[in-house]
Amino acid sequence: MRFIAGIWRLAIAALCIMGTSEAWTIPNRWVYFTFQTGALIAFVMLWAGAASLVHGEQPPAWLKGMATTYAIVVALVAFFMMPPDDPRYVPQILGIMTNTMLHRIVPVMVVIDFLVFDVHRRYKPTYPLLWLIYPPLYLVFVLARAWWWPHGVGPGVGGSPYPYAFLDLPSIGWVNFGVACLKIVAAFLVVGALVCIIDRAMPARAPAGGKTA
């Protein structure tokens, strides 16, 4: 099972690398939280996959949990707050839209990895608060970037610097922007808490990987 866990995790990393490929040639795509999360998951899964195969040291629990939480939130935000992907504009690799890889396939595989291959009862109750540090920093980054470079830097339509319609401050106003931010932060907190609760509720041994998965 250790070998299966390693291959599974490397497959997740490969999907993340393919899913973020657009950003490697168009740097302004990195303003999307989806791409940033994809890069984080790729790093964590490359580490975890290699460690599974060679009996190496796994990523720290807080980092693995962060990747899991962020993957779930990305999927939820894409499902509830974003319009459907248009295959005419979204790159495809192996016949699959890259957004589909990052918004749907990767989160499902990450959750399966967490449930099946992770060693449990490692997460501390404070981890959801730790994982909550970056999202507000990301929102500040979006605002600061738009303020410094308000025109023509993309990646939005017409060169808008705002990556998501629900964060497009000039279009939606401060009230709606604040509501969107609160929803996002609440999603991170709730999902992070659920991930910790599930981790604490499951047997310590990985269901399919024993102590070394």
N, C-alpha and C positions, 0 to 999 in steps of 0.2 A: 504493500500500500504506500510505502514511502516513495517508491518510484512513480506510482500513479499521481501522488500529491505533487511531486516535483514537475511532472509533465503538465499537469493541470495548471499549475501556477505559471509556468513558462508560457503556456498557451494564452493565459490572461495577459501577460506582459506583451506578447506578440500582437494581440488585438489592440492593446493600448498604443503601441508604437505605430501600428497601421492607422488607428483612429486619429492620432495626433499628427500624422504625416504632413497634413496641409500647413500646420503651424511652423514646421521646420523650413519651409520655403517662403511663407508669408508671415513674418514675425508679428504683425499686429493681431494675429489670431490668438496669441497667447493671453490676450486680455480676457478671453472666455474662461470662465471657471471650469467648464467642462474639460478644456485642454490641460489646464493646470492640474486638475484632479487626475486626468489620464496619465500625465507624466509621473505624478506621485504613485499611482497604482502600479505603473510599469516598473518603477524603481523598487517598490516594496515586493512585488511578485517576482522580479528577477532575483532579488536577494533570497526570498523565501523558497523559490523553486530550486535555486542552486544549493541552498542549505539542506533542503530535503533530499536531494540526490547524493550529496557527499557527507551527510551527517554533520553538517556545519551548524553554526549558531544562527538561530532564527532571528528575524527582526524583533526589536523590543515590542512588548505587548501594546504600549501606547501608540506606536507607529502603525502596527497592523490594524488596530482598532480604528485609528484615524482614517486609514485608507478605506476600510469597510464602511464606516459612517458616511464619508464623503461620497462614495460610490452610490449608496442608497439615496442620499439627498439629491444628487445629480439626476438620478432616474425619476424621483418624485417631482422635482422642479420641471423637468422636461415634459412629464406627463400632464401636470396640472397647470403650468404657467406659460408654456411655450406652444406656438402653433405647430402643426404636423410638418415634418421635413418634406421638402420638395426635391425629388430626385433629379430635377433639371439643374439644380444649383449646388447640391451636396455631392462631394466627390465619392466615388465608389471604388472599393477594392475587393476583388474576388466576387464581384456582383453584389456586395453589401455596402450600403451607405455608411460612411465613417461615423456619422452621428448615431446611426443605429448600433454600431459597435459600442460606442461610449455611453449612450443613453440607456440601452436595453441589455445587450448581450453581456457586456463586461459586468454591470451591476449584478445581474443574476448569477454569473459565474463566481463573483466575489462573495456573494451571500452563501452559495453552496460551499465554497472553500472554507468560509468561516464556520459553517455548521458541521461540515464533515471532516475537514482536515486539521482544524486548529485545536491546539491544546487549550482547555477552558479554565475558568476560575482564576484568570490572571489579571482581569481588569479591575482597577480601583474605582471607587465611587466618584472620585474627583476627575476621572478621565473625560466625561462629557464637557466639563468646564474647560479642560485643557484643549479639547478639540474645537471649542467655541471661539478660541482666540483668533484664528485666522479669518473666518468669514467677515467680521466687521472690518478687519484690515483690508480685505479684498474690496469691500464696498467703498472704503475711503480711497483706495487706489483708483477705482473706476471714476470717482468724482474728481480726484486730483488730476488724473490723466486728461479727462474731458475739459477741465478748466485750463490746463496748460496748453493743450493742443485741441481746440474746439472744432477745427474744420479740416476735413480731408485726410484724417489719419485712420479712419475706419475703426472697427470692421463693419459698422452698421451701414444700412442703405444710404447711398449718397455721401458716403464718407463720414457718417456720424460716428463719434468716438464711443458711443454707448453700445456695449455688446449685446444687450437684451432690451426688448421693447418695454418690459416692466421696470427697467432701470433708466429709461430715457427721460431724464429729469425735465428738459425743456418741453417735452410732449405731455408728460403726465402730471407735472407739478410736484411740489414738495410733499403734500399730503399723501398722494398715491405712492410716491417714492418711499416715504416713511412706512406706509402700510406694507409695501412689498418687502422692505428690509426686515420689518418685524416678523413677517411670515417666514422669511428665509432663516433668520436667527432661531426662531421657534422650531423650525423643522430640524435644524442641526441639533438643538438641545434635546428634542423629543427622540429623534432617531438615535442619538448618542446614548441617551438613557436606556432605550430599549435594547440596544446592542449590549450594553453593560449588564442589564437584567438577564438577558438570554445567556450571556457568558457565565454569569454566576449560577444560573439555574441548571446548566448542563453538567454532565460528568466531567471530571478534570481531564481524563484521557480523551484524546481525539477519537471520535466514533469510528473513523476508518484508518487512523494513522498512528494509534498508540501514543507513546510519550514523545516520539521523535519527529512527528509530522511537521 
